[in-house]
Amino acid sequence: MPYSPKNFHSRQSPSRRSTALLLSCFLIGVSGFVFGLTTLLAPPRRCLNNSEPRSVRVTWDTNTNKHKQEEGELSAFLQNGQKKKRHKVMGFVGIQTGFGSSGRRRSLRQTWMPSDPHGLQRLEESTGLAFRFIIGRTNDKAKMLELKREMAEYDDFLLLDIEEQYSKLPYKTLAFFKAAYALYDSEFYVKADDDIYLRPDRLSILLAKERPHPQTYLGCMKKGPVFTDPKLKWYEPLSPLLGTEYFLHAYGPIYALSADVVASLVALRNDSFRMFSNEDVTIGAWMLAMNVNHEDNRELCAPECTDSSIAVGHSKMFRSLLSSVQIVRTS
């Protein structure tokens, strides 16, 4: 029996409906693909579990009169003016920098230091270490404006209320330790220069080591002659107080103080500290007056990257220092 026209048309209708359904699914799929691609290509949002900005300013006030001198309260403020609570970490690393060192900061962000808040957060979570660039202020409005732009882009600064000047590095270092203590509840406070290559993972292991002495001064310990010639870079005007050779102290580009040591520094008035010309010598002098354990570690001043090096300093500077000082071991 031949097929009737009715039966013939009823076989084609489901095919048309199927084609329309497939076309609709195809259009929905393309739309989903375009939306997903747009999401992936969009700039990442800089939002973390804590939405507060990571760059802060630290201020304190010193009131002086003829009869009494008191230290004002040391306070840390966010960029929006709100007071910041102390943040718990194992170690806080303050990278000392200046207004003419934007290239150095760029190099660090392109190598071992993350260049975005997410990366800094992940590094802190994996190592227990928080990292910030430490800088003072200047009356140069153009430089301050440029710094403000950099802070807005990278959000990795701690701004001190002190004049940024090379000749005042000892004062800046004291301000740094006091500011770091106000901001972070840390087991160690690390001072580092902005021209070193650092392995945060290895530094974390070193700081996490158990120590019998609660007051620790950790660094690459050295001695050397006191520079009495005003023409030399490391000339010391107070050389008559020091003699012919420096006492044991840590190599300047990186060293660490335990929390108990920094707490003692914070408790003292600013004017009670003797400031020498060189920052590392100044810190070393303060450590002599305290019951600290000088812990020497050669991996903090490695001349080149190795399987165990923690910090590698600027090679030219390091060779210059080695030629004029005596590297010593304390253990």
Residue frames as qw, qx, qy, qz and C-alpha x, y, z in Angstrom:
[[0.000, 0.890, 0.455, 0.000, 0.00, 0.00, 0.00],
 [0.413, 0.484, -0.042, 0.770, 1.45, 3.41, -0.94],
 [0.277, -0.348, -0.469, 0.763, 2.03, 6.03, 1.78],
 [0.073, 0.866, 0.477, 0.132, -0.61, 8.74, 2.03],
 [0.264, 0.664, -0.081, 0.695, 0.38, 12.43, 1.85],
 [0.544, -0.764, 0.027, -0.345, -0.75, 12.79, 5.50],
 [0.906, -0.345, 0.055, 0.239, 1.71, 10.18, 6.66],
 [0.672, 0.389, 0.006, 0.630, 4.48, 11.76, 4.55],
 [0.007, -0.760, 0.072, -0.646, 4.04, 15.26, 6.12],
 [0.720, -0.669, 0.034, -0.178, 3.85, 13.88, 9.65],
 [0.897, -0.080, -0.017, 0.434, 7.41, 12.40, 9.21],
 [0.456, 0.501, -0.025, 0.735, 8.92, 15.85, 8.30],
 [0.324, -0.847, -0.106, -0.408, 7.47, 17.90, 11.19],
 [0.777, -0.592, 0.025, 0.214, 9.70, 16.44, 13.99],
 [0.723, 0.160, 0.109, 0.664, 12.76, 17.12, 11.78],
 [0.127, 0.723, 0.103, 0.671, 11.92, 20.82, 11.56],
 [0.566, -0.797, -0.028, -0.209, 11.35, 21.04, 15.31],
 [0.870, -0.290, 0.050, 0.397, 14.67, 19.30, 15.92],
 [0.540, 0.421, 0.092, 0.722, 16.50, 21.75, 13.64],
 [0.167, -0.817, -0.066, -0.548, 15.00, 24.72, 15.49],
 [0.765, -0.644, -0.006, 0.014, 15.97, 23.18, 18.85],
 [0.822, -0.032, 0.066, 0.564, 19.56, 22.60, 17.73],
 [0.304, 0.626, 0.092, 0.712, 19.80, 26.16, 16.42],
 [0.427, -0.829, -0.040, -0.360, 18.57, 27.53, 19.75],
 [0.858, -0.452, 0.044, 0.241, 21.08, 25.41, 21.71],
 [0.694, 0.274, 0.082, 0.661, 23.84, 26.59, 19.38],
 [0.042, 0.764, 0.049, 0.643, 22.99, 30.25, 19.96],
 [0.652, -0.741, 0.012, -0.158, 22.84, 29.73, 23.75],
 [0.888, -0.187, 0.060, 0.416, 26.21, 27.96, 23.67],
 [0.493, 0.492, 0.055, 0.716, 27.83, 30.77, 21.67],
 [0.248, -0.831, -0.026, -0.498, 26.45, 33.35, 24.10],
 [0.809, -0.584, 0.039, 0.057, 27.83, 31.39, 27.06],
 [0.813, 0.089, 0.060, 0.572, 31.23, 31.10, 25.39],
 [0.243, 0.675, 0.041, 0.696, 31.38, 34.83, 24.68],
 [0.497, -0.803, 0.001, -0.330, 30.39, 35.64, 28.30],
 [0.886, -0.388, 0.060, 0.248, 33.02, 33.27, 29.70],
 [0.679, 0.312, 0.061, 0.662, 35.72, 34.63, 27.40],
 [0.015, -0.797, -0.026, -0.603, 34.86, 38.19, 28.43],
 [0.696, -0.708, 0.026, -0.117, 35.10, 37.22, 32.11],
 [0.886, -0.154, 0.074, 0.430, 38.49, 35.60, 31.64],
 [0.526, 0.429, 0.102, 0.727, 39.91, 38.55, 29.70],
 [0.223, -0.903, -0.136, -0.342, 38.61, 41.18, 32.10],
 [0.201, 0.563, -0.558, 0.575, 41.18, 42.76, 34.51],
 [0.547, -0.290, -0.747, 0.241, 41.30, 40.87, 37.81],
 [0.362, -0.828, -0.129, -0.408, 39.60, 42.54, 40.72],
 [0.335, 0.356, -0.619, 0.615, 41.88, 43.54, 43.57],
 [0.640, -0.502, 0.086, -0.576, 39.67, 42.25, 46.33],
 [0.348, 0.213, -0.867, 0.284, 40.93, 40.05, 49.13],
 [0.469, -0.491, -0.725, 0.115, 39.38, 38.55, 52.21],
 [0.282, -0.671, -0.279, 0.627, 40.34, 41.84, 53.88],
 [0.417, 0.760, 0.361, 0.344, 39.31, 44.73, 51.67],
 [0.279, -0.910, 0.039, 0.303, 41.42, 47.26, 53.58],
 [0.535, 0.779, -0.291, 0.148, 44.29, 48.85, 51.64],
 [0.903, -0.183, -0.163, 0.354, 47.68, 47.37, 52.47],
 [0.421, 0.387, -0.150, 0.807, 49.65, 50.62, 52.22],
 [0.441, -0.798, -0.397, 0.106, 49.58, 52.58, 55.46],
 [0.224, 0.691, -0.261, 0.636, 51.09, 55.65, 57.02],
 [0.680, -0.444, -0.474, 0.340, 52.54, 55.69, 60.51],
 [0.055, 0.743, -0.106, 0.659, 52.76, 58.81, 62.65],
 [0.620, -0.509, -0.476, 0.361, 53.85, 59.65, 66.14],
 [0.015, -0.899, -0.005, -0.439, 54.30, 62.80, 68.12],
 [0.651, -0.119, -0.419, 0.622, 57.15, 63.83, 70.42],
 [0.207, -0.920, -0.163, -0.290, 56.37, 66.52, 72.95],
 [0.658, 0.037, -0.325, 0.678, 59.35, 68.30, 74.50],
 [0.194, -0.931, -0.056, -0.305, 59.62, 70.93, 77.24],
 [0.117, 0.717, -0.549, 0.414, 62.25, 72.03, 79.72],
 [0.493, -0.423, 0.613, -0.450, 61.20, 69.63, 82.43],
 [0.682, 0.040, 0.711, -0.164, 59.91, 66.54, 80.70],
 [0.346, 0.366, -0.616, -0.606, 59.97, 64.68, 77.43],
 [0.657, 0.103, 0.682, -0.305, 57.39, 62.09, 76.56],
 [0.049, -0.042, 0.820, 0.569, 56.84, 59.91, 73.55],
 [0.594, 0.147, 0.037, -0.790, 53.46, 60.39, 71.98],
 [0.778, 0.103, 0.587, -0.197, 51.32, 57.40, 71.09],
 [0.031, -0.312, 0.759, 0.571, 52.60, 55.55, 68.05],
 [0.638, 0.395, 0.492, -0.441, 49.69, 54.90, 65.73],
 [0.214, -0.048, 0.778, 0.588, 49.22, 53.30, 62.35],
 [0.472, 0.505, 0.281, -0.666, 46.57, 54.57, 59.97],
 [0.579, 0.374, 0.661, 0.296, 45.07, 53.29, 56.77],
 [0.231, 0.167, 0.349, 0.893, 44.92, 55.57, 53.75],
 [0.239, -0.648, -0.508, -0.515, 41.34, 56.46, 54.65],
 [0.136, -0.586, 0.315, -0.734, 42.43, 57.68, 58.09],
 [0.856, -0.408, -0.115, -0.297, 41.13, 54.73, 60.11],
 [0.299, -0.657, 0.675, -0.156, 43.38, 53.33, 62.83],
 [0.750, 0.257, -0.584, -0.171, 44.84, 49.92, 61.97],
 [0.828, -0.472, 0.247, -0.175, 44.97, 46.96, 64.34],
 [0.175, -0.588, 0.776, 0.146, 48.13, 44.85, 64.73],
 [0.863, 0.288, -0.257, -0.326, 48.26, 42.01, 62.25],
 [0.735, -0.431, 0.522, -0.001, 49.63, 38.63, 63.36],
 [0.766, 0.555, -0.324, -0.023, 52.46, 37.19, 61.24],
 [0.904, -0.242, -0.041, 0.351, 55.58, 35.16, 61.89],
 [0.517, -0.273, 0.144, 0.798, 57.86, 37.79, 60.35],
 [0.298, 0.916, 0.220, -0.152, 57.53, 41.29, 58.94],
 [0.653, 0.001, 0.290, 0.699, 60.05, 42.26, 56.26],
 [0.119, 0.928, 0.138, -0.325, 60.52, 45.97, 55.69],
 [0.706, 0.279, 0.279, 0.589, 62.33, 46.73, 52.43],
 [0.194, -0.733, -0.056, 0.650, 64.03, 50.10, 52.83],
 [0.501, 0.475, 0.480, 0.541, 63.66, 52.22, 49.71],
 [0.149, -0.498, -0.076, 0.851, 63.83, 55.82, 48.55],
 [0.461, 0.725, 0.206, -0.469, 62.35, 58.22, 46.02],
 [0.301, 0.684, -0.537, -0.392, 65.12, 57.54, 43.50],
 [0.215, -0.251, 0.944, 0.020, 64.72, 53.75, 43.68],
 [0.749, 0.290, 0.166, -0.572, 61.64, 53.09, 41.57],
 [0.620, 0.468, -0.594, -0.209, 63.78, 50.97, 39.23],
 [0.065, 0.268, -0.909, 0.312, 64.91, 48.78, 42.11],
 [0.532, 0.119, 0.577, -0.608, 61.35, 48.31, 43.30],
 [0.743, 0.425, -0.193, -0.480, 60.35, 47.36, 39.76],
 [0.421, 0.421, -0.803, -0.007, 63.14, 44.78, 39.63],
 [0.190, -0.114, 0.860, -0.460, 62.02, 43.22, 42.91],
 [0.655, 0.276, 0.351, -0.609, 58.40, 43.05, 41.75],
 [0.712, 0.488, -0.373, -0.341, 59.58, 41.32, 38.56],
 [0.401, 0.355, -0.830, 0.155, 61.63, 38.70, 40.45],
 [0.313, -0.100, -0.891, 0.313, 60.99, 37.45, 43.97],
 [0.126, 0.283, 0.529, -0.790, 58.38, 39.90, 45.30],
 [0.237, 0.577, 0.765, 0.161, 54.76, 39.68, 44.06],
 [0.103, 0.072, 0.170, 0.978, 53.49, 42.75, 42.24],
 [0.441, -0.403, -0.382, -0.705, 49.83, 42.52, 43.24],
 [0.481, -0.411, 0.438, -0.638, 47.86, 42.22, 46.51],
 [0.961, -0.022, -0.062, -0.269, 46.72, 38.67, 45.69],
 [0.761, 0.356, -0.451, 0.301, 50.32, 37.57, 45.28],
 [0.013, 0.505, -0.546, 0.668, 51.39, 39.26, 48.51],
 [0.734, -0.290, 0.244, -0.563, 48.53, 37.56, 50.33],
 [0.971, 0.110, -0.204, -0.060, 49.46, 34.14, 48.96],
 [0.525, 0.460, -0.531, 0.481, 53.12, 34.69, 49.87],
 [0.292, -0.471, 0.479, -0.681, 52.14, 35.65, 53.39],
 [0.885, -0.158, 0.109, -0.424, 49.93, 32.59, 53.74],
 [0.929, 0.231, -0.272, 0.095, 52.62, 30.21, 52.45],
 [0.577, 0.338, -0.447, 0.594, 55.59, 31.65, 54.38],
 [0.494, -0.693, -0.438, 0.291, 54.13, 33.56, 57.33],
 [0.409, -0.262, 0.047, 0.873, 55.99, 36.66, 56.13],
 [0.246, 0.896, 0.361, -0.086, 54.53, 40.04, 55.24],
 [0.557, 0.012, 0.228, 0.798, 56.49, 42.33, 52.90],
 [0.135, 0.945, 0.291, -0.067, 56.28, 46.11, 52.47],
 [0.513, 0.442, -0.040, 0.735, 58.45, 48.84, 50.99],
 [0.410, -0.727, -0.335, 0.437, 59.46, 51.35, 53.68],
 [0.378, 0.440, 0.164, 0.798, 59.79, 55.00, 52.70],
 [0.184, -0.471, -0.399, 0.765, 59.69, 58.41, 54.38],
 [0.269, 0.869, 0.408, -0.073, 58.37, 61.71, 53.12],
 [0.460, 0.011, 0.191, 0.867, 59.72, 64.65, 51.16],
 [0.127, 0.650, 0.247, -0.707, 58.71, 68.26, 50.60],
 [0.052, 0.220, -0.638, -0.736, 59.00, 67.69, 46.85],
 [0.636, 0.270, 0.341, -0.638, 55.35, 67.62, 45.75],
 [0.651, 0.446, -0.470, -0.396, 56.15, 65.99, 42.41],
 [0.260, 0.278, -0.914, 0.139, 57.94, 63.09, 44.11],
 [0.323, 0.071, 0.740, -0.585, 55.14, 62.64, 46.61],
 [0.685, 0.366, 0.020, -0.630, 52.58, 62.63, 43.80],
 [0.564, 0.398, -0.694, -0.206, 54.55, 59.96, 41.93],
 [0.029, 0.147, -0.919, 0.364, 54.79, 57.90, 45.12],
 [0.530, 0.183, 0.460, -0.689, 51.04, 58.24, 45.64],
 [0.718, 0.383, -0.313, -0.489, 50.44, 56.85, 42.14],
 [0.417, 0.321, -0.849, 0.049, 52.77, 53.91, 42.79],
 [0.209, -0.041, 0.795, -0.569, 51.08, 53.20, 46.11],
 [0.665, 0.271, 0.186, -0.671, 47.69, 53.20, 44.40],
 [0.678, 0.406, -0.517, -0.329, 48.92, 50.77, 41.74],
 [0.554, 0.223, -0.787, 0.155, 50.79, 48.26, 43.89],
 [0.669, -0.599, -0.027, -0.440, 49.53, 48.86, 47.43],
 [0.904, -0.102, -0.303, 0.283, 52.71, 47.54, 49.07],
 [0.296, 0.536, -0.298, 0.733, 54.13, 50.50, 51.02],
 [0.506, -0.683, -0.426, 0.310, 54.55, 51.58, 54.61],
 [0.254, 0.723, 0.020, 0.643, 54.92, 55.35, 54.68],
 [0.560, -0.402, -0.428, 0.585, 56.84, 56.80, 57.65],
 [0.036, -0.973, -0.179, -0.138, 56.29, 60.29, 58.95],
 [0.568, -0.618, 0.245, 0.485, 60.02, 61.09, 58.75],
 [0.335, 0.819, -0.293, -0.362, 62.13, 62.89, 56.18],
 [0.948, 0.185, 0.189, 0.179, 63.58, 60.52, 53.58],
 [0.188, 0.902, -0.384, 0.055, 67.29, 61.30, 53.50],
 [0.844, 0.216, -0.448, 0.202, 70.33, 59.01, 53.20],
 [0.231, 0.443, -0.545, 0.674, 72.21, 60.79, 55.98],
 [0.495, -0.302, 0.391, -0.715, 69.31, 60.05, 58.35],
 [0.674, 0.040, -0.695, -0.247, 69.12, 56.29, 57.81],
 [0.247, -0.019, -0.834, 0.493, 69.67, 55.48, 61.51],
 [0.326, 0.128, 0.363, -0.864, 66.64, 57.63, 62.38],
 [0.665, 0.146, -0.371, -0.631, 64.59, 56.00, 59.63],
 [0.506, 0.076, -0.858, 0.041, 65.61, 52.54, 60.86],
 [0.003, 0.103, 0.731, -0.674, 64.44, 53.30, 64.39],
 [0.497, 0.196, 0.071, -0.842, 61.21, 54.73, 62.99],
 [0.605, 0.146, -0.666, -0.411, 60.77, 51.57, 60.90],
 [0.337, -0.038, -0.903, 0.262, 61.09, 49.19, 63.85],
 [0.174, 0.193, 0.550, -0.794, 58.71, 51.26, 65.96],
 [0.559, 0.232, -0.179, -0.776, 56.20, 51.49, 63.11],
 [0.535, 0.116, -0.804, -0.232, 56.47, 47.78, 62.30],
 [0.143, -0.093, -0.862, 0.477, 55.85, 46.92, 65.94],
 [0.351, 0.239, 0.318, -0.848, 52.75, 49.13, 65.98],
 [0.611, 0.280, -0.352, -0.651, 51.41, 47.46, 62.83],
 [0.780, 0.145, -0.587, -0.162, 52.38, 43.82, 63.21],
 [0.724, -0.499, 0.417, -0.231, 52.35, 41.30, 66.04],
 [0.776, 0.495, -0.391, -0.003, 55.37, 39.46, 64.71],
 [0.896, -0.374, 0.038, 0.236, 57.99, 37.05, 66.05],
 [0.591, -0.196, 0.240, 0.744, 60.71, 38.72, 63.97],
 [0.275, 0.922, 0.107, -0.253, 61.12, 42.11, 62.31],
 [0.746, 0.042, 0.363, 0.557, 63.44, 42.07, 59.31],
 [0.117, 0.858, -0.123, -0.485, 65.18, 45.08, 57.80],
 [0.724, 0.163, 0.517, 0.427, 66.19, 44.58, 54.16],
 [0.020, -0.513, 0.274, 0.813, 67.58, 46.80, 51.40],
 [0.689, 0.559, 0.231, -0.399, 65.91, 47.17, 48.01],
 [0.466, 0.673, -0.528, -0.227, 68.91, 45.85, 46.05],
 [0.288, -0.313, 0.900, -0.099, 69.03, 42.28, 47.37],
 [0.640, 0.019, -0.615, -0.461, 67.68, 39.06, 45.88],
 [0.402, -0.277, 0.666, -0.564, 65.74, 37.22, 48.57],
 [0.429, -0.110, -0.866, -0.233, 64.34, 33.71, 48.94],
 [0.509, -0.407, 0.166, -0.740, 61.25, 34.22, 51.15],
 [0.917, -0.163, -0.304, -0.199, 60.75, 30.46, 51.59],
 [0.724, 0.106, -0.476, 0.488, 64.24, 29.97, 53.01],
 [0.010, -0.396, 0.337, -0.854, 64.01, 33.08, 55.18],
 [0.719, -0.371, -0.085, -0.582, 60.76, 31.72, 56.60],
 [0.906, -0.099, -0.396, 0.116, 62.45, 28.43, 57.56],
 [0.460, 0.265, -0.440, 0.724, 65.31, 30.32, 59.23],
 [0.257, -0.399, 0.222, -0.852, 63.00, 32.53, 61.29],
 [0.821, -0.290, -0.208, -0.446, 60.80, 29.57, 62.30],
 [0.652, 0.162, -0.665, 0.326, 63.72, 27.73, 63.90],
 [0.650, -0.715, -0.257, -0.022, 63.40, 27.21, 67.65],
 [0.370, 0.558, -0.383, 0.637, 65.79, 29.32, 69.70],
 [0.570, -0.417, -0.599, 0.377, 66.59, 29.06, 73.42],
 [0.242, -0.274, -0.195, 0.910, 67.21, 32.81, 73.66],
 [0.229, 0.764, 0.593, -0.109, 64.11, 35.04, 73.30],
 [0.081, 0.926, -0.076, -0.360, 66.18, 38.10, 72.37],
 [0.767, 0.078, 0.461, 0.439, 67.87, 37.43, 69.03],
 [0.169, 0.819, -0.247, -0.490, 69.92, 39.63, 66.73],
 [0.803, 0.159, 0.545, 0.183, 70.14, 37.66, 63.50],
 [0.425, 0.870, -0.132, -0.210, 72.36, 38.54, 60.57],
 [0.842, 0.342, -0.138, 0.394, 75.64, 38.12, 58.75],
 [0.498, -0.839, 0.003, 0.220, 78.00, 39.25, 61.51],
 [0.677, 0.507, -0.065, 0.529, 81.16, 41.20, 60.77],
 [0.451, -0.752, -0.027, 0.480, 83.88, 43.42, 62.20],
 [0.617, 0.539, 0.173, 0.546, 86.16, 45.96, 60.57],
 [0.404, -0.086, -0.162, 0.896, 88.16, 49.16, 60.91],
 [0.046, 0.824, 0.419, -0.378, 86.45, 52.39, 61.85],
 [0.493, 0.537, 0.294, 0.618, 86.57, 54.86, 58.97],
 [0.334, -0.693, -0.218, 0.600, 88.11, 58.14, 60.13],
 [0.249, -0.079, 0.401, 0.878, 88.71, 59.75, 56.75],
 [0.360, 0.529, 0.338, -0.690, 85.92, 62.26, 55.88],
 [0.338, 0.434, -0.524, -0.650, 86.45, 61.50, 52.18],
 [0.066, 0.010, -0.992, -0.111, 85.36, 57.86, 52.58],
 [0.460, -0.343, -0.539, -0.617, 81.76, 56.77, 52.09],
 [0.700, -0.499, -0.510, -0.030, 81.43, 55.17, 55.51],
 [0.246, 0.400, -0.397, 0.788, 83.17, 57.93, 57.43],
 [0.536, -0.612, -0.577, 0.070, 82.27, 57.95, 61.13],
 [0.016, 0.755, -0.143, 0.640, 82.39, 61.41, 62.83],
 [0.661, -0.638, 0.208, -0.335, 82.05, 59.76, 66.25],
 [0.815, 0.289, -0.473, 0.169, 85.09, 57.56, 65.70],
 [0.071, 0.512, -0.625, 0.585, 86.79, 58.68, 68.98],
 [0.685, -0.270, 0.367, -0.569, 84.01, 56.84, 70.84],
 [0.963, 0.164, -0.039, -0.211, 84.60, 53.63, 68.91],
 [0.620, -0.487, 0.542, 0.291, 88.36, 53.20, 68.74],
 [0.057, 0.491, -0.665, -0.560, 90.04, 51.68, 65.73],
 [0.156, -0.038, -0.935, -0.317, 87.75, 48.69, 65.11],
 [0.609, -0.230, -0.152, -0.744, 84.02, 48.25, 64.99],
 [0.471, -0.145, 0.773, -0.399, 82.36, 45.86, 67.40],
 [0.148, 0.153, 0.946, 0.243, 80.47, 42.80, 66.14],
 [0.438, 0.431, 0.262, -0.744, 77.41, 43.82, 64.16],
 [0.659, 0.373, 0.652, 0.040, 75.24, 42.55, 61.31],
 [0.271, 0.049, 0.553, 0.787, 75.86, 43.23, 57.62],
 [0.198, 0.288, 0.197, -0.916, 73.54, 46.12, 56.73],
 [0.349, 0.043, -0.572, -0.741, 71.53, 44.90, 53.69],
 [0.726, -0.317, -0.430, -0.434, 69.51, 42.41, 55.78],
 [0.185, 0.121, -0.822, 0.524, 69.17, 41.48, 59.44],
 [0.541, -0.506, -0.534, -0.407, 66.40, 40.58, 61.87],
 [0.088, -0.287, 0.605, -0.737, 65.45, 41.42, 65.43],
 [0.256, -0.352, -0.900, 0.031, 63.18, 39.24, 67.53],
 [0.270, -0.746, -0.431, -0.430, 59.99, 40.66, 69.00],
 [0.616, -0.668, -0.267, 0.320, 61.45, 41.05, 72.51],
 [0.509, -0.126, 0.107, 0.845, 64.32, 43.13, 71.15],
 [0.041, 0.454, 0.389, 0.800, 62.04, 45.43, 69.15],
 [0.445, -0.756, -0.463, -0.130, 59.70, 45.79, 72.12],
 [0.586, -0.515, -0.149, 0.607, 62.65, 47.11, 74.13],
 [0.308, 0.097, 0.268, 0.908, 63.47, 49.63, 71.39],
 [0.172, -0.631, -0.516, -0.554, 59.86, 50.79, 71.24],
 [0.531, -0.712, -0.429, 0.164, 59.80, 51.38, 74.99],
 [0.517, -0.342, -0.040, 0.784, 62.71, 53.85, 74.89],
 [0.180, 0.888, 0.138, -0.399, 62.48, 57.54, 74.05],
 [0.724, 0.640, 0.070, 0.249, 63.88, 58.57, 70.69],
 [0.122, 0.897, -0.314, 0.287, 66.37, 60.98, 72.21],
 [0.698, -0.571, 0.427, -0.061, 67.86, 58.25, 74.40],
 [0.916, 0.202, 0.252, 0.237, 69.52, 56.53, 71.43],
 [0.235, -0.663, 0.412, 0.579, 73.00, 57.41, 70.23],
 [0.762, 0.611, 0.197, -0.081, 73.03, 57.70, 66.45],
 [0.502, -0.385, 0.501, 0.591, 76.21, 56.88, 64.56],
 [0.242, 0.489, -0.389, -0.742, 76.75, 57.78, 60.92],
 [0.353, 0.131, -0.837, -0.397, 76.07, 54.26, 59.62],
 [0.738, -0.241, -0.063, -0.627, 72.77, 52.51, 60.24],
 [0.884, -0.036, -0.467, 0.007, 74.15, 48.98, 60.69],
 [0.414, 0.210, -0.562, 0.684, 76.77, 50.21, 63.19],
 [0.347, -0.334, 0.209, -0.851, 74.07, 52.12, 65.05],
 [0.868, -0.209, -0.218, -0.394, 71.89, 49.03, 65.41],
 [0.779, 0.106, -0.533, 0.312, 74.93, 47.00, 66.46],
 [0.122, 0.332, -0.475, 0.806, 75.73, 49.53, 69.18],
 [0.621, -0.312, 0.094, -0.713, 72.21, 49.28, 70.58],
 [0.914, -0.061, -0.376, -0.138, 72.47, 45.50, 70.58],
 [0.508, 0.259, -0.605, 0.556, 75.65, 45.70, 72.70],
 [0.208, -0.294, 0.409, -0.839, 73.63, 47.49, 75.36],
 [0.807, -0.118, 0.039, -0.578, 71.01, 44.73, 75.40],
 [0.490, -0.295, 0.816, -0.080, 71.19, 41.12, 76.48],
 [0.793, 0.448, -0.064, -0.408, 70.78, 39.73, 72.96],
 [0.768, -0.133, 0.574, 0.251, 72.13, 36.64, 71.29],
 [0.254, 0.671, -0.432, -0.547, 74.18, 37.47, 68.19],
 [0.804, 0.158, 0.573, 0.005, 73.20, 34.77, 65.69],
 [0.036, 0.582, -0.540, -0.607, 75.46, 34.64, 62.64],
 [0.753, 0.337, 0.565, -0.026, 74.23, 33.17, 59.36],
 [0.264, -0.369, 0.520, 0.724, 76.38, 33.38, 56.25],
 [0.274, 0.415, 0.788, 0.364, 73.48, 32.58, 53.92],
 [0.051, 0.881, 0.393, -0.258, 72.12, 36.07, 54.58],
 [0.037, 0.862, -0.280, -0.420, 75.08, 37.63, 52.75],
 [0.791, 0.096, 0.529, 0.291, 75.74, 35.14, 49.98],
 [0.088, -0.513, 0.385, 0.762, 77.81, 36.54, 47.07],
 [0.352, 0.148, -0.652, -0.655, 75.78, 34.50, 44.57],
 [0.811, -0.089, 0.047, -0.576, 72.67, 32.34, 44.37],
 [0.150, 0.271, -0.950, 0.044, 73.18, 28.78, 45.62],
 [0.524, -0.304, -0.758, -0.240, 71.02, 25.89, 46.80],
 [0.488, -0.503, -0.600, 0.387, 71.12, 27.29, 50.33],
 [0.187, 0.091, -0.074, 0.975, 71.48, 31.07, 49.93],
 [0.015, -0.682, -0.664, 0.307, 68.78, 33.16, 51.57],
 [0.156, 0.954, 0.113, -0.228, 69.78, 36.66, 50.48],
 [0.697, 0.156, 0.234, 0.659, 72.20, 37.75, 47.80],
 [0.104, -0.819, -0.116, 0.552, 73.39, 41.33, 48.05],
 [0.483, 0.866, -0.101, -0.076, 74.49, 43.71, 45.33],
 [0.928, 0.056, -0.036, 0.365, 77.73, 42.04, 44.19],
 [0.411, 0.610, -0.160, 0.659, 79.77, 45.24, 43.79],
 [0.389, -0.728, 0.194, -0.530, 78.76, 46.55, 47.19],
 [0.933, -0.355, 0.040, -0.052, 79.32, 43.17, 48.81],
 [0.826, 0.233, -0.130, 0.497, 82.85, 42.86, 47.43],
 [0.126, 0.698, -0.195, 0.677, 83.58, 46.38, 48.67],
 [0.641, -0.637, 0.160, -0.396, 82.41, 45.51, 52.15],
 [0.981, -0.135, -0.020, 0.140, 84.33, 42.25, 52.22],
 [0.646, 0.463, -0.193, 0.575, 87.53, 44.05, 51.29],
 [0.015, 0.606, -0.284, 0.743, 87.25, 46.32, 54.31],
 [0.657, -0.466, 0.275, -0.524, 85.74, 44.19, 57.06],
 [0.066, 0.271, -0.953, 0.115, 86.46, 40.98, 58.85],
 [0.754, -0.194, -0.358, -0.516, 83.73, 38.37, 58.55],
 [0.086, -0.329, 0.829, -0.443, 83.41, 36.46, 61.80],
 [0.613, -0.271, -0.689, -0.276, 81.49, 33.49, 63.12],
 [0.364, -0.488, 0.406, -0.682, 79.81, 33.53, 66.48],
 [0.859, -0.168, 0.350, -0.334, 78.99, 29.84, 66.68]]
